[in-house]
């Protein structure tokens, strides 16, 4: 159950971070890639919620410092295409 909560946390954090990454992207194709990934990530989060439901558990995310670090680093970068 804890691993499922970690996955749910990661998906929810990405839903928050991807719009910021898209906003910082200077290349239109990269920006669109982030937005497409955002839609896919929202679907992933919904699927994880369905798994919780199938297990008879409430969808709950637990903090994962590793995911926080990765997302924090990625959202700070200037997204340009070289």
mmCIF file as gemmi writes it, N, C-alpha and C atoms, coordinates in Angstrom:
data_model
loop_
_atom_site.group_PDB
_atom_site.id
_atom_site.type_symbol
_atom_site.label_atom_id
_atom_site.label_alt_id
_atom_site.label_comp_id
_atom_site.label_asym_id
_atom_site.label_entity_id
_atom_site.label_seq_id
_atom_site.pdbx_PDB_ins_code
_atom_site.Cartn_x
_atom_site.Cartn_y
_atom_site.Cartn_z
_atom_site.occupancy
_atom_site.B_iso_or_equiv
_atom_site.pdbx_formal_charge
_atom_site.auth_seq_id
_atom_site.auth_asym_id
_atom_site.pdbx_PDB_model_num
ATOM 1 N N . UNK Axp A 1 ? 0.832 -1.191 0 1 0 ? 1 A 1
ATOM 2 C CA . UNK Axp A 1 ? 0 0 0 1 0 ? 1 A 1
ATOM 3 C C . UNK Axp A 1 ? 0.88 1.259 0 1 0 ? 1 A 1
ATOM 4 N N . UNK Axp A 2 ? 1.984 1.198 0.739 1 0 ? 2 A 1
ATOM 5 C CA . UNK Axp A 2 ? 2.853 2.38 0.8 1 0 ? 2 A 1
ATOM 6 C C . UNK Axp A 2 ? 3.412 2.726 -0.584 1 0 ? 2 A 1
ATOM 7 N N . UNK Axp A 3 ? 3.787 1.725 -1.355 1 0 ? 3 A 1
ATOM 8 C CA . UNK Axp A 3 ? 4.315 1.985 -2.703 1 0 ? 3 A 1
ATOM 9 C C . UNK Axp A 3 ? 3.246 2.618 -3.589 1 0 ? 3 A 1
ATOM 10 N N . UNK Axp A 4 ? 2.016 2.176 -3.444 1 0 ? 4 A 1
ATOM 11 C CA . UNK Axp A 4 ? 0.921 2.762 -4.212 1 0 ? 4 A 1
ATOM 12 C C . UNK Axp A 4 ? 0.713 4.227 -3.81 1 0 ? 4 A 1
ATOM 13 N N . UNK Axp A 5 ? 0.844 4.507 -2.53 1 0 ? 5 A 1
ATOM 14 C CA . UNK Axp A 5 ? 0.734 5.886 -2.056 1 0 ? 5 A 1
ATOM 15 C C . UNK Axp A 5 ? 1.876 6.748 -2.588 1 0 ? 5 A 1
ATOM 16 N N . UNK Axp A 6 ? 3.084 6.17 -2.701 1 0 ? 6 A 1
ATOM 17 C CA . UNK Axp A 6 ? 4.219 6.883 -3.297 1 0 ? 6 A 1
ATOM 18 C C . UNK Axp A 6 ? 3.95 7.222 -4.759 1 0 ? 6 A 1
ATOM 19 N N . UNK Axp A 7 ? 3.436 6.251 -5.494 1 0 ? 7 A 1
ATOM 20 C CA . UNK Axp A 7 ? 3.13 6.465 -6.913 1 0 ? 7 A 1
ATOM 21 C C . UNK Axp A 7 ? 2.075 7.555 -7.061 1 0 ? 7 A 1
ATOM 22 N N . UNK Axp A 8 ? 1.064 7.501 -6.224 1 0 ? 8 A 1
ATOM 23 C CA . UNK Axp A 8 ? -0.001 8.501 -6.281 1 0 ? 8 A 1
ATOM 24 C C . UNK Axp A 8 ? 0.567 9.887 -5.984 1 0 ? 8 A 1
ATOM 25 N N . UNK Axp A 9 ? 1.445 9.961 -5.011 1 0 ? 9 A 1
ATOM 26 C CA . UNK Axp A 9 ? 2.09 11.23 -4.676 1 0 ? 9 A 1
ATOM 27 C C . UNK Axp A 9 ? 2.859 11.776 -5.876 1 0 ? 9 A 1
ATOM 28 N N . UNK Axp A 10 ? 3.622 10.906 -6.519 1 0 ? 10 A 1
ATOM 29 C CA . UNK Axp A 10 ? 4.419 11.334 -7.671 1 0 ? 10 A 1
ATOM 30 C C . UNK Axp A 10 ? 3.522 11.872 -8.785 1 0 ? 10 A 1
ATOM 31 N N . UNK Axp A 11 ? 2.455 11.169 -9.067 1 0 ? 11 A 1
ATOM 32 C CA . UNK Axp A 11 ? 1.544 11.616 -10.129 1 0 ? 11 A 1
ATOM 33 C C . UNK Axp A 11 ? 0.923 12.965 -9.771 1 0 ? 11 A 1
ATOM 34 N N . UNK Axp A 12 ? 0.488 13.123 -8.529 1 0 ? 12 A 1
ATOM 35 C CA . UNK Axp A 12 ? -0.129 14.376 -8.11 1 0 ? 12 A 1
ATOM 36 C C . UNK Axp A 12 ? 0.874 15.533 -8.16 1 0 ? 12 A 1
ATOM 37 N N . UNK Axp A 13 ? 2.112 15.277 -7.774 1 0 ? 13 A 1
ATOM 38 C CA . UNK Axp A 13 ? 3.132 16.322 -7.818 1 0 ? 13 A 1
ATOM 39 C C . UNK Axp A 13 ? 3.44 16.719 -9.261 1 0 ? 13 A 1
ATOM 40 N N . UNK Axp A 14 ? 3.466 15.753 -10.153 1 0 ? 14 A 1
ATOM 41 C CA . UNK Axp A 14 ? 3.709 16.061 -11.566 1 0 ? 14 A 1
ATOM 42 C C . UNK Axp A 14 ? 2.573 16.885 -12.162 1 0 ? 14 A 1
ATOM 43 N N . UNK Axp A 15 ? 1.347 16.606 -11.734 1 0 ? 15 A 1
ATOM 44 C CA . UNK Axp A 15 ? 0.21 17.402 -12.214 1 0 ? 15 A 1
ATOM 45 C C . UNK Axp A 15 ? 0.407 18.869 -11.835 1 0 ? 15 A 1
ATOM 46 N N . UNK Axp A 16 ? 1.016 19.112 -10.697 1 0 ? 16 A 1
ATOM 47 C CA . UNK Axp A 16 ? 1.292 20.495 -10.277 1 0 ? 16 A 1
ATOM 48 C C . UNK Axp A 16 ? 2.496 21.085 -11.018 1 0 ? 16 A 1
ATOM 49 N N . UNK Axp A 17 ? 3.506 20.264 -11.273 1 0 ? 17 A 1
ATOM 50 C CA . UNK Axp A 17 ? 4.768 20.768 -11.816 1 0 ? 17 A 1
ATOM 51 C C . UNK Axp A 17 ? 4.768 20.947 -13.338 1 0 ? 17 A 1
ATOM 52 N N . UNK Axp A 18 ? 4.092 20.088 -14.055 1 0 ? 18 A 1
ATOM 53 C CA . UNK Axp A 18 ? 4.168 20.144 -15.521 1 0 ? 18 A 1
ATOM 54 C C . UNK Axp A 18 ? 3.681 21.469 -16.112 1 0 ? 18 A 1
ATOM 55 N N . UNK Axp A 19 ? 2.64 22.091 -15.593 1 0 ? 19 A 1
ATOM 56 C CA . UNK Axp A 19 ? 2.267 23.4 -16.15 1 0 ? 19 A 1
ATOM 57 C C . UNK Axp A 19 ? 3.378 24.446 -15.973 1 0 ? 19 A 1
ATOM 58 N N . UNK Axp A 20 ? 4.081 24.389 -14.845 1 0 ? 20 A 1
ATOM 59 C CA . UNK Axp A 20 ? 5.195 25.312 -14.619 1 0 ? 20 A 1
ATOM 60 C C . UNK Axp A 20 ? 6.327 25.046 -15.601 1 0 ? 20 A 1
ATOM 61 N N . UNK Axp A 21 ? 6.578 23.779 -15.86 1 0 ? 21 A 1
ATOM 62 C CA . UNK Axp A 21 ? 7.629 23.424 -16.807 1 0 ? 21 A 1
ATOM 63 C C . UNK Axp A 21 ? 7.253 23.882 -18.214 1 0 ? 21 A 1
ATOM 64 N N . UNK Axp A 22 ? 5.986 23.714 -18.577 1 0 ? 22 A 1
ATOM 65 C CA . UNK Axp A 22 ? 5.522 24.163 -19.89 1 0 ? 22 A 1
ATOM 66 C C . UNK Axp A 22 ? 5.641 25.673 -20.02 1 0 ? 22 A 1
ATOM 67 N N . UNK Axp A 23 ? 5.33 26.361 -18.944 1 0 ? 23 A 1
ATOM 68 C CA . UNK Axp A 23 ? 5.416 27.827 -18.953 1 0 ? 23 A 1
ATOM 69 C C . UNK Axp A 23 ? 6.848 28.307 -19.176 1 0 ? 23 A 1
ATOM 70 N N . UNK Axp A 24 ? 7.807 27.589 -18.616 1 0 ? 24 A 1
ATOM 71 C CA . UNK Axp A 24 ? 9.206 27.981 -18.747 1 0 ? 24 A 1
ATOM 72 C C . UNK Axp A 24 ? 9.829 27.558 -20.081 1 0 ? 24 A 1
ATOM 73 N N . UNK Axp A 25 ? 9.205 26.64 -20.763 1 0 ? 25 A 1
ATOM 74 C CA . UNK Axp A 25 ? 9.756 26.149 -22.026 1 0 ? 25 A 1
ATOM 75 C C . UNK Axp A 25 ? 9.743 27.255 -23.072 1 0 ? 25 A 1
ATOM 76 N N . UNK Axp A 26 ? 10.865 27.438 -23.742 1 0 ? 26 A 1
ATOM 77 C CA . UNK Axp A 26 ? 10.943 28.467 -24.774 1 0 ? 26 A 1
ATOM 78 C C . UNK Axp A 26 ? 10.681 27.897 -26.166 1 0 ? 26 A 1
ATOM 79 N N . UNK Axp A 27 ? 10.769 26.609 -26.295 1 0 ? 27 A 1
ATOM 80 C CA . UNK Axp A 27 ? 10.515 25.947 -27.567 1 0 ? 27 A 1
ATOM 81 C C . UNK Axp A 27 ? 9.053 25.47 -27.592 1 0 ? 27 A 1
ATOM 82 N N . UNK Axp A 28 ? 8.323 25.812 -28.62 1 0 ? 28 A 1
ATOM 83 C CA . UNK Axp A 28 ? 6.9 25.485 -28.7 1 0 ? 28 A 1
ATOM 84 C C . UNK Axp A 28 ? 6.649 23.979 -28.691 1 0 ? 28 A 1
ATOM 85 N N . UNK Axp A 29 ? 7.492 23.227 -29.362 1 0 ? 29 A 1
ATOM 86 C CA . UNK Axp A 29 ? 7.324 21.774 -29.399 1 0 ? 29 A 1
ATOM 87 C C . UNK Axp A 29 ? 7.546 21.166 -28.004 1 0 ? 29 A 1
ATOM 88 N N . UNK Axp A 30 ? 8.525 21.668 -27.296 1 0 ? 30 A 1
ATOM 89 C CA . UNK Axp A 30 ? 8.788 21.201 -25.943 1 0 ? 30 A 1
ATOM 90 C C . UNK Axp A 30 ? 7.633 21.578 -25.02 1 0 ? 30 A 1
ATOM 91 N N . UNK Axp A 31 ? 7.144 22.803 -25.147 1 0 ? 31 A 1
ATOM 92 C CA . UNK Axp A 31 ? 5.998 23.262 -24.358 1 0 ? 31 A 1
ATOM 93 C C . UNK Axp A 31 ? 4.805 22.333 -24.578 1 0 ? 31 A 1
ATOM 94 N N . UNK Axp A 32 ? 4.528 22.007 -25.827 1 0 ? 32 A 1
ATOM 95 C CA . UNK Axp A 32 ? 3.406 21.127 -26.139 1 0 ? 32 A 1
ATOM 96 C C . UNK Axp A 32 ? 3.638 19.725 -25.587 1 0 ? 32 A 1
ATOM 97 N N . UNK Axp A 33 ? 4.885 19.271 -25.6 1 0 ? 33 A 1
ATOM 98 C CA . UNK Axp A 33 ? 5.212 17.969 -25.026 1 0 ? 33 A 1
ATOM 99 C C . UNK Axp A 33 ? 4.894 17.914 -23.541 1 0 ? 33 A 1
ATOM 100 N N . UNK Axp A 34 ? 5.227 18.972 -22.815 1 0 ? 34 A 1
ATOM 101 C CA . UNK Axp A 34 ? 4.91 19.029 -21.39 1 0 ? 34 A 1
ATOM 102 C C . UNK Axp A 34 ? 3.396 19.006 -21.169 1 0 ? 34 A 1
ATOM 103 N N . UNK Axp A 35 ? 2.661 19.734 -21.993 1 0 ? 35 A 1
ATOM 104 C CA . UNK Axp A 35 ? 1.209 19.784 -21.835 1 0 ? 35 A 1
ATOM 105 C C . UNK Axp A 35 ? 0.556 18.45 -22.174 1 0 ? 35 A 1
ATOM 106 N N . UNK Axp A 36 ? 1.088 17.773 -23.177 1 0 ? 36 A 1
ATOM 107 C CA . UNK Axp A 36 ? 0.591 16.434 -23.516 1 0 ? 36 A 1
ATOM 108 C C . UNK Axp A 36 ? 0.871 15.476 -22.365 1 0 ? 36 A 1
ATOM 109 N N . UNK Axp A 37 ? 2.078 15.574 -21.809 1 0 ? 37 A 1
ATOM 110 C CA . UNK Axp A 37 ? 2.442 14.725 -20.685 1 0 ? 37 A 1
ATOM 111 C C . UNK Axp A 37 ? 1.553 15.026 -19.474 1 0 ? 37 A 1
ATOM 112 N N . UNK Axp A 38 ? 1.158 16.268 -19.303 1 0 ? 38 A 1
ATOM 113 C CA . UNK Axp A 38 ? 0.253 16.643 -18.22 1 0 ? 38 A 1
ATOM 114 C C . UNK Axp A 38 ? -1.075 15.895 -18.351 1 0 ? 38 A 1
ATOM 115 N N . UNK Axp A 39 ? -1.636 15.878 -19.546 1 0 ? 39 A 1
ATOM 116 C CA . UNK Axp A 39 ? -2.891 15.15 -19.765 1 0 ? 39 A 1
ATOM 117 C C . UNK Axp A 39 ? -2.73 13.664 -19.45 1 0 ? 39 A 1
ATOM 118 N N . UNK Axp A 40 ? -1.618 13.082 -19.878 1 0 ? 40 A 1
ATOM 119 C CA . UNK Axp A 40 ? -1.356 11.671 -19.618 1 0 ? 40 A 1
ATOM 120 C C . UNK Axp A 40 ? -1.201 11.42 -18.115 1 0 ? 40 A 1
ATOM 121 N N . UNK Axp A 41 ? -0.536 12.332 -17.432 1 0 ? 41 A 1
ATOM 122 C CA . UNK Axp A 41 ? -0.297 12.18 -16 1 0 ? 41 A 1
ATOM 123 C C . UNK Axp A 41 ? -1.605 12.276 -15.22 1 0 ? 41 A 1
ATOM 124 N N . UNK Axp A 42 ? -2.496 13.143 -15.64 1 0 ? 42 A 1
ATOM 125 C CA . UNK Axp A 42 ? -3.814 13.222 -14.992 1 0 ? 42 A 1
ATOM 126 C C . UNK Axp A 42 ? -4.544 11.887 -15.116 1 0 ? 42 A 1
ATOM 127 N N . UNK Axp A 43 ? -4.436 11.263 -16.279 1 0 ? 43 A 1
ATOM 128 C CA . UNK Axp A 43 ? -5.05 9.952 -16.483 1 0 ? 43 A 1
ATOM 129 C C . UNK Axp A 43 ? -4.4 8.906 -15.578 1 0 ? 43 A 1
ATOM 130 N N . UNK Axp A 44 ? -3.082 8.969 -15.429 1 0 ? 44 A 1
ATOM 131 C CA . UNK Axp A 44 ? -2.383 8.032 -14.549 1 0 ? 44 A 1
ATOM 132 C C . UNK Axp A 44 ? -2.874 8.176 -13.112 1 0 ? 44 A 1
ATOM 133 N N . UNK Axp A 45 ? -3.022 9.413 -12.657 1 0 ? 45 A 1
ATOM 134 C CA . UNK Axp A 45 ? -3.493 9.656 -11.293 1 0 ? 45 A 1
ATOM 135 C C . UNK Axp A 45 ? -4.898 9.076 -11.106 1 0 ? 45 A 1
ATOM 136 N N . UNK Axp A 46 ? -5.745 9.223 -12.101 1 0 ? 46 A 1
ATOM 137 C CA . UNK Axp A 46 ? -7.094 8.671 -12.018 1 0 ? 46 A 1
ATOM 138 C C . UNK Axp A 46 ? -7.053 7.143 -11.947 1 0 ? 46 A 1
ATOM 139 N N . UNK Axp A 47 ? -6.141 6.545 -12.685 1 0 ? 47 A 1
ATOM 140 C CA . UNK Axp A 47 ? -6.017 5.085 -12.659 1 0 ? 47 A 1
ATOM 141 C C . UNK Axp A 47 ? -5.529 4.599 -11.301 1 0 ? 47 A 1
ATOM 142 N N . UNK Axp A 48 ? -4.614 5.321 -10.707 1 0 ? 48 A 1
ATOM 143 C CA . UNK Axp A 48 ? -4.145 4.95 -9.372 1 0 ? 48 A 1
ATOM 144 C C . UNK Axp A 48 ? -5.299 5.076 -8.376 1 0 ? 48 A 1
ATOM 145 N N . UNK Axp A 49 ? -6.114 6.1 -8.525 1 0 ? 49 A 1
ATOM 146 C CA . UNK Axp A 49 ? -7.294 6.249 -7.666 1 0 ? 49 A 1
ATOM 147 C C . UNK Axp A 49 ? -8.228 5.049 -7.82 1 0 ? 49 A 1
ATOM 148 N N . UNK Axp A 50 ? -8.361 4.549 -9.042 1 0 ? 50 A 1
ATOM 149 C CA . UNK Axp A 50 ? -9.198 3.372 -9.284 1 0 ? 50 A 1
ATOM 150 C C . UNK Axp A 50 ? -8.622 2.145 -8.578 1 0 ? 50 A 1
ATOM 151 N N . UNK Axp A 51 ? -7.304 2.024 -8.559 1 0 ? 51 A 1
ATOM 152 C CA . UNK Axp A 51 ? -6.669 0.901 -7.868 1 0 ? 51 A 1
ATOM 153 C C . UNK Axp A 51 ? -6.959 0.98 -6.375 1 0 ? 51 A 1
ATOM 154 N N . UNK Axp A 52 ? -6.836 2.167 -5.801 1 0 ? 52 A 1
ATOM 155 C CA . UNK Axp A 52 ? -7.187 2.338 -4.391 1 0 ? 52 A 1
ATOM 156 C C . UNK Axp A 52 ? -8.62 1.869 -4.157 1 0 ? 52 A 1
ATOM 157 N N . UNK Axp A 53 ? -9.507 2.303 -5.035 1 0 ? 53 A 1
ATOM 158 C CA . UNK Axp A 53 ? -10.917 1.953 -4.897 1 0 ? 53 A 1
ATOM 159 C C . UNK Axp A 53 ? -11.11 0.439 -4.981 1 0 ? 53 A 1
ATOM 160 N N . UNK Axp A 54 ? -10.433 -0.197 -5.91 1 0 ? 54 A 1
ATOM 161 C CA . UNK Axp A 54 ? -10.527 -1.648 -6.056 1 0 ? 54 A 1
ATOM 162 C C . UNK Axp A 54 ? -10.048 -2.377 -4.803 1 0 ? 54 A 1
ATOM 163 N N . UNK Axp A 55 ? -9.094 -1.763 -4.11 1 0 ? 55 A 1
ATOM 164 C CA . UNK Axp A 55 ? -8.565 -2.357 -2.886 1 0 ? 55 A 1
ATOM 165 C C . UNK Axp A 55 ? -9.39 -1.968 -1.656 1 0 ? 55 A 1
ATOM 166 N N . UNK Axp A 56 ? -10.415 -1.153 -1.87 1 0 ? 56 A 1
ATOM 167 C CA . UNK Axp A 56 ? -11.254 -0.721 -0.771 1 0 ? 56 A 1
ATOM 168 C C . UNK Axp A 56 ? -10.569 0.28 0.144 1 0 ? 56 A 1
ATOM 169 N N . UNK Axp A 57 ? -9.618 1.016 -0.396 1 0 ? 57 A 1
ATOM 170 C CA . UNK Axp A 57 ? -8.86 1.982 0.395 1 0 ? 57 A 1
ATOM 171 C C . UNK Axp A 57 ? -9.1 3.389 -0.138 1 0 ? 57 A 1
ATOM 172 N N . UNK Axp A 58 ? -8.906 4.351 0.73 1 0 ? 58 A 1
ATOM 173 C CA . UNK Axp A 58 ? -9.012 5.749 0.324 1 0 ? 58 A 1
ATOM 174 C C . UNK Axp A 58 ? -7.736 6.151 -0.4 1 0 ? 58 A 1
ATOM 175 N N . UNK Axp A 59 ? -7.879 6.879 -1.506 1 0 ? 59 A 1
ATOM 176 C CA . UNK Axp A 59 ? -6.706 7.372 -2.244 1 0 ? 59 A 1
ATOM 177 C C . UNK Axp A 59 ? -5.962 8.344 -1.364 1 0 ? 59 A 1
ATOM 178 N N . UNK Axp A 60 ? -4.728 8.003 -1.052 1 0 ? 60 A 1
ATOM 179 C CA . UNK Axp A 60 ? -3.928 8.829 -0.159 1 0 ? 60 A 1
ATOM 180 C C . UNK Axp A 60 ? -2.493 8.844 -0.653 1 0 ? 60 A 1
ATOM 181 N N . UNK Axp A 61 ? -1.934 10.037 -0.72 1 0 ? 61 A 1
ATOM 182 C CA . UNK Axp A 61 ? -0.534 10.19 -1.121 1 0 ? 61 A 1
ATOM 183 C C . UNK Axp A 61 ? 0.312 10.376 0.132 1 0 ? 61 A 1
ATOM 184 N N . UNK Axp A 62 ? 1.523 9.844 0.084 1 0 ? 62 A 1
ATOM 185 C CA . UNK Axp A 62 ? 2.471 10.07 1.177 1 0 ? 62 A 1
ATOM 186 C C . UNK Axp A 62 ? 3.663 10.828 0.616 1 0 ? 62 A 1
ATOM 187 N N . UNK Axp A 63 ? 4.174 11.745 1.405 1 0 ? 63 A 1
ATOM 188 C CA . UNK Axp A 63 ? 5.32 12.548 0.967 1 0 ? 63 A 1
ATOM 189 C C . UNK Axp A 63 ? 6.483 11.651 0.57 1 0 ? 63 A 1
ATOM 190 N N . UNK Axp A 64 ? 7.113 12.028 -0.527 1 0 ? 64 A 1
ATOM 191 C CA . UNK Axp A 64 ? 8.281 11.299 -1.012 1 0 ? 64 A 1
ATOM 192 C C . UNK Axp A 64 ? 9.36 12.333 -1.327 1 0 ? 64 A 1
ATOM 193 N N . UNK Axp A 65 ? 10.328 12.495 -0.435 1 0 ? 65 A 1
ATOM 194 C CA . UNK Axp A 65 ? 11.372 13.507 -0.634 1 0 ? 65 A 1
ATOM 195 C C . UNK Axp A 65 ? 12.155 13.325 -1.937 1 0 ? 65 A 1
ATOM 196 N N . UNK Axp A 66 ? 12.316 12.095 -2.383 1 0 ? 66 A 1
ATOM 197 C CA . UNK Axp A 66 ? 13.056 11.863 -3.63 1 0 ? 66 A 1
ATOM 198 C C . UNK Axp A 66 ? 12.318 12.482 -4.812 1 0 ? 66 A 1
ATOM 199 N N . UNK Axp A 67 ? 11.024 12.264 -4.886 1 0 ? 67 A 1
ATOM 200 C CA . UNK Axp A 67 ? 10.22 12.858 -5.963 1 0 ? 67 A 1
ATOM 201 C C . UNK Axp A 67 ? 10.241 14.374 -5.847 1 0 ? 67 A 1
ATOM 202 N N . UNK Axp A 68 ? 10.104 14.881 -4.631 1 0 ? 68 A 1
ATOM 203 C CA . UNK Axp A 68 ? 10.144 16.334 -4.432 1 0 ? 68 A 1
ATOM 204 C C . UNK Axp A 68 ? 11.445 16.924 -4.973 1 0 ? 68 A 1
ATOM 205 N N . UNK Axp A 69 ? 12.559 16.27 -4.696 1 0 ? 69 A 1
ATOM 206 C CA . UNK Axp A 69 ? 13.856 16.763 -5.16 1 0 ? 69 A 1
ATOM 207 C C . UNK Axp A 69 ? 13.972 16.768 -6.666 1 0 ? 69 A 1
ATOM 208 N N . UNK Axp A 70 ? 13.516 15.714 -7.284 1 0 ? 70 A 1
ATOM 209 C CA . UNK Axp A 70 ? 13.573 15.621 -8.751 1 0 ? 70 A 1
ATOM 210 C C . UNK Axp A 70 ? 12.717 16.719 -9.385 1 0 ? 70 A 1
ATOM 211 N N . UNK Axp A 71 ? 11.506 16.856 -8.908 1 0 ? 71 A 1
ATOM 212 C CA . UNK Axp A 71 ? 10.598 17.85 -9.485 1 0 ? 71 A 1
ATOM 213 C C . UNK Axp A 71 ? 11.106 19.263 -9.224 1 0 ? 71 A 1
ATOM 214 N N . UNK Axp A 72 ? 11.594 19.508 -8.029 1 0 ? 72 A 1
ATOM 215 C CA . UNK Axp A 72 ? 12.116 20.844 -7.703 1 0 ? 72 A 1
ATOM 216 C C . UNK Axp A 72 ? 13.267 21.211 -8.641 1 0 ? 72 A 1
ATOM 217 N N . UNK Axp A 73 ? 14.158 20.268 -8.895 1 0 ? 73 A 1
ATOM 218 C CA . UNK Axp A 73 ? 15.288 20.524 -9.782 1 0 ? 73 A 1
ATOM 219 C C . UNK Axp A 73 ? 14.824 20.768 -11.214 1 0 ? 73 A 1
ATOM 220 N N . UNK Axp A 74 ? 13.871 19.996 -11.664 1 0 ? 74 A 1
ATOM 221 C CA . UNK Axp A 74 ? 13.392 20.117 -13.047 1 0 ? 74 A 1
ATOM 222 C C . UNK Axp A 74 ? 12.599 21.396 -13.275 1 0 ? 74 A 1
ATOM 223 N N . UNK Axp A 75 ? 11.855 21.846 -12.289 1 0 ? 75 A 1
ATOM 224 C CA . UNK Axp A 75 ? 11.059 23.057 -12.489 1 0 ? 75 A 1
ATOM 225 C C . UNK Axp A 75 ? 11.916 24.32 -12.391 1 0 ? 75 A 1
ATOM 226 N N . UNK Axp A 76 ? 13.096 24.222 -11.816 1 0 ? 76 A 1
ATOM 227 C CA . UNK Axp A 76 ? 14.006 25.377 -11.731 1 0 ? 76 A 1
ATOM 228 C C . UNK Axp A 76 ? 14.755 25.628 -13.031 1 0 ? 76 A 1
ATOM 229 N N . UNK Axp A 77 ? 14.925 24.617 -13.8 1 0 ? 77 A 1
ATOM 230 C CA . UNK Axp A 77 ? 15.715 24.746 -15.02 1 0 ? 77 A 1
ATOM 231 C C . UNK Axp A 77 ? 15.018 25.621 -16.046 1 0 ? 77 A 1
ATOM 232 N N . UNK Axp A 78 ? 15.816 26.226 -16.869 1 0 ? 78 A 1
ATOM 233 C CA . UNK Axp A 78 ? 15.292 26.985 -18.002 1 0 ? 78 A 1
ATOM 234 C C . UNK Axp A 78 ? 15.138 26.003 -19.148 1 0 ? 78 A 1
ATOM 235 N N . UNK Axp A 79 ? 13.914 25.735 -19.557 1 0 ? 79 A 1
ATOM 236 C CA . UNK Axp A 79 ? 13.666 24.72 -20.572 1 0 ? 79 A 1
ATOM 237 C C . UNK Axp A 79 ? 13.801 25.32 -21.967 1 0 ? 79 A 1
ATOM 238 N N . UNK Axp A 80 ? 14.944 25.059 -22.564 1 0 ? 80 A 1
ATOM 239 C CA . UNK Axp A 80 ? 15.179 25.481 -23.932 1 0 ? 80 A 1
ATOM 240 C C . UNK Axp A 80 ? 15.632 24.282 -24.725 1 0 ? 80 A 1
ATOM 241 N N . UNK Axp A 81 ? 15.463 24.378 -25.973 1 0 ? 81 A 1
ATOM 242 C CA . UNK Axp A 81 ? 15.879 23.3 -26.865 1 0 ? 81 A 1
ATOM 243 C C . UNK Axp A 81 ? 17.194 23.704 -27.502 1 0 ? 81 A 1
ATOM 244 N N . UNK Axp A 82 ? 18.163 22.848 -27.411 1 0 ? 82 A 1
ATOM 245 C CA . UNK Axp A 82 ? 19.493 23.153 -27.963 1 0 ? 82 A 1
ATOM 246 C C . UNK Axp A 82 ? 19.718 22.438 -29.268 1 0 ? 82 A 1
